[in-house]
Amino acid sequence: MNIDGNILGPIFVKDVRKLHIWKEFKKYQKPVLIIYGEKDPSCTQACISKAKASYSNLQLLEIPEAGHGFSKEQTDTAMNAVFSFLL
């Protein structure tokens, strides 16, 4: 399967389709940072709402004008958020 130029093998695709991601997310109780692009078609507001409901200690960073991939400037913004989150 080709997703935005990334080739995914059949075993990976099969395993991902069986994964109940929101059930797995609820098991994780530590702080979480989610960084996503404002225009990312794979990260909808419904997904963000589910994430908010799944994590009690959640930080969100929406990168304006970004899709699923980030430009250099957007990547710098994301990495600064990651560094702040980890420190």
C-alpha positions as CSV (number, residue, x, y, z in Angstrom):
1,M,0.0,0.0,0.0
2,N,1.3,3.4,-0.9
3,I,0.3,6.2,1.4
4,D,1.7,9.6,0.4
5,G,4.8,8.0,-1.1
6,N,5.4,5.7,1.9
7,I,5.2,2.0,1.0
8,L,3.6,-0.1,3.6
9,G,4.0,-3.9,3.5
10,P,1.0,-6.3,3.6
11,I,1.8,-7.5,7.1
12,F,1.8,-4.0,8.5
13,V,-1.4,-3.1,6.8
14,K,-3.1,-6.3,8.1
15,D,-1.9,-5.7,11.7
16,V,-2.9,-2.0,11.7
17,R,-6.4,-2.8,10.5
18,K,-6.9,-5.1,13.5
19,L,-5.7,-2.5,16.0
20,H,-8.3,-0.8,18.2
21,I,-6.4,2.4,18.6
22,W,-8.7,4.2,21.0
23,K,-8.9,1.2,23.3
24,E,-5.1,1.1,23.4
25,F,-4.8,4.8,23.9
26,K,-7.0,4.8,27.0
27,K,-4.5,2.4,28.7
28,Y,-1.7,5.0,28.6
29,Q,-1.8,7.3,31.6
30,K,1.3,9.3,31.2
31,P,1.5,12.8,29.7
32,V,0.9,13.0,25.9
33,L,1.8,15.6,23.3
34,I,0.0,15.4,20.0
35,I,1.3,17.6,17.1
36,Y,-0.8,17.7,14.0
37,G,-1.2,19.8,10.9
38,E,-4.3,22.0,10.6
39,K,-4.9,20.6,7.1
40,D,-4.0,17.0,7.7
41,P,-6.8,14.9,6.3
42,S,-5.9,11.9,8.5
43,C,-6.2,13.9,11.8
44,T,-9.8,15.2,11.9
45,Q,-11.5,17.2,14.6
46,A,-13.3,13.9,15.5
47,C,-9.9,12.3,16.2
48,I,-8.8,15.3,18.3
49,S,-12.0,15.0,20.3
50,K,-11.4,11.3,20.9
51,A,-7.9,12.0,22.0
52,K,-9.1,14.6,24.4
53,A,-11.5,12.1,25.9
54,S,-8.9,9.4,26.0
55,Y,-6.0,11.2,27.8
56,S,-6.3,13.1,31.0
57,N,-2.9,14.7,30.6
58,L,-2.9,15.9,27.0
59,Q,-1.2,18.7,25.3
60,L,-2.2,19.6,21.7
61,L,-0.3,21.6,19.1
62,E,-1.9,22.4,15.8
63,I,0.5,23.5,13.2
64,P,-1.3,26.2,11.0
65,E,-1.4,25.5,7.3
66,A,0.4,22.1,7.7
67,G,-0.8,18.9,6.2
68,H,0.4,15.4,7.3
69,G,4.0,16.5,6.5
70,F,5.7,19.7,7.7
71,S,7.8,22.3,6.1
72,K,11.2,23.2,7.6
73,E,9.6,26.1,9.6
74,Q,6.7,23.9,10.8
75,T,9.1,21.1,11.7
76,D,11.1,23.6,13.8
77,T,7.9,24.6,15.6
78,A,7.0,21.0,16.3
79,M,10.5,20.1,17.5
80,N,10.6,23.1,19.9
81,A,7.3,21.8,21.3
82,V,8.7,18.3,21.7
83,F,11.8,19.6,23.5
84,S,9.6,21.7,25.9
85,F,7.4,18.8,26.5
86,L,10.3,16.4,27.3
87,L,12.1,18.9,29.6
